[in-house]
Amino acid sequence: MLMSPVSLRADFPGLAGGWHYLDTAATAQKPQAVIDATVHAMGRDYATVHRGVYARSAEMTLAFEAARRKVARFIGGREDEIVFTRGATEAINLVAHSWGGTSLKAGDRILLSTLEHHSNIVPWQLLRDRVGVEIDVCPLTADGRIDLDAAERMLTQAHKLVAFAHVSNVLGSTLDAKRAADLAHSVGAMLLLDGCQAVPRLPVNVTALDCDFYVFSAHKLYGPTGLGALWARAEILEAMPPWHGGGAMIDRVTFARTTYAPPPARFEAGTPAIVEVIGLAAAIDYVEAIGIPAIMAHEAALVRQLGVALAALNNVTVFGPEDSAGIVSFALDGVHPHDLATILDEEGVAIRAGHHCAQPLMDHLGVPATARASFGLYNDESDIAALLRGIERTKRIFG
Ligand SMILES: Cc1ncc(COP(=O)(O)O)c(C=O)c1O
């Protein structure tokens, strides 16, 4: 079981003052342990990595590479398969540019889904413009999951990549990732999973999922912004060319010819996000001390509780499945989500209102925007109660 969220909340200075933060799907608040780790990394421990011959730099390099091992272990991969990026967005762009730009050709097909975040749509459209690949879109089931029966019917030998969200950032629906991998592999396609919303909420093991690429962002896992990770199977990374050139990614440079370092260094040009990587390691320590299964059970209980309460209001539409992973999107009849979010803000409740970087999904739902409450390990019943009070007040204001 999760420790009392009341005591966990005390670990998060950003939540001081009784703020009801329900926007963790956008970005998670940071525990003091992560803040302390980044302060030390930027202060008393600060030095560059991989280059310095002095002791401080050697120590920072050890800590940096230990963090890479920690990330690898956390998601079930190998350390030489973890590439640090600026975020999930950059990780997908890296795959599209490097792998897609060399392994795909005009006429090859990519299967995405209706619920993808723009980060898992636009990089593939840029590739389409460059290379001439075709994009297909897998529909959703009535309760907002990626319809894998439809995917099975759609996939052909021309498909070289399936790229799906592991958990939807709008609907909270969880993909049957193993089945998606089996379907993709049955036609010889690769599977990329966008794990932004899954990594903070579900046990993730890339080896068991049998995917080929996995991406996530540190800031949604209670870590720093400006950092993400790409995991890809070693033999895939090995065959991929660099996409950014500069220091740290080379083997030997002459004006006539440059040879490149092996992965992951090949994909990490320039001085890396040293402080952020140390912060991510602290975030993983923090989350693991609580346990992802406990966080998952805690968020599931909150989702159930909120679902029952919203259903009782009878003028609220909830989008997505009942068993959503920590994320509840809804609409209040006759009230624009932005108006609802503004009134909730006056009540000290922070939710997200908008298209959530998923405009094709909004088109599918037939709404311009939704209100979205998303939970983190620090939320409890008092946040739900505050949200419900705010919704009742909004209803009164709008008559
Ligand atoms: C499912 C999903 N994919 C991708 C992203 C993009 O992440 P980032 O902006 O950290 O690169 C997000 C962030 O909202 C997300 O929720």
The ligand as an SDF file (V2000), in Angstrom:
LIG
                    3D

 16 16  0  0  0  0  0  0  0  0999 V2000
    1.6120   10.9100  -24.2670 C   0  0  0  0  0  0  0  0  0  0  0  0
    2.6090   12.0310  -24.4040 C   0  0  0  0  0  0  0  0  0  0  0  0
    3.5160   11.9810  -25.3900 N   0  0  0  0  0  0  0  0  0  0  0  0
    4.4360   12.9340  -25.5510 C   0  0  0  0  0  0  0  0  0  0  0  0
    4.4790   14.0220  -24.7170 C   0  0  0  0  0  0  0  0  0  0  0  0
    5.5340   15.0530  -24.9340 C   0  0  0  0  0  0  0  0  0  0  0  0
    6.3960   15.0970  -23.8470 O   0  0  0  0  0  0  0  0  0  0  0  0
    7.4890   16.2490  -23.7090 P   0  0  0  0  0  0  0  0  0  0  0  0
    6.7480   17.5430  -23.9580 O   0  0  0  0  0  0  0  0  0  0  0  0
    7.9940   16.1240  -22.3220 O   0  0  0  0  0  0  0  0  0  0  0  0
    8.5320   15.9850  -24.7420 O   0  0  0  0  0  0  0  0  0  0  0  0
    3.5430   14.1360  -23.6960 C   0  0  0  0  0  0  0  0  0  0  0  0
    3.5170   15.3300  -22.8260 C   0  0  0  0  0  0  0  0  0  0  0  0
    2.4630   15.8690  -22.5400 O   0  0  0  0  0  0  0  0  0  0  0  0
    2.5910   13.0990  -23.5230 C   0  0  0  0  0  0  0  0  0  0  0  0
    1.6800   13.1520  -22.5440 O   0  0  0  0  0  0  0  0  0  0  0  0
  1  2  1  0
  2  3  1  0
  2 15  2  0
  3  4  2  0
  4  5  1  0
  5  6  1  0
  5 12  2  0
  6  7  1  0
  7  8  1  0
  8  9  2  0
  8 10  1  0
  8 11  1  0
 12 13  1  0
 12 15  1  0
 13 14  2  0
 15 16  1  0
M  END
$$$$
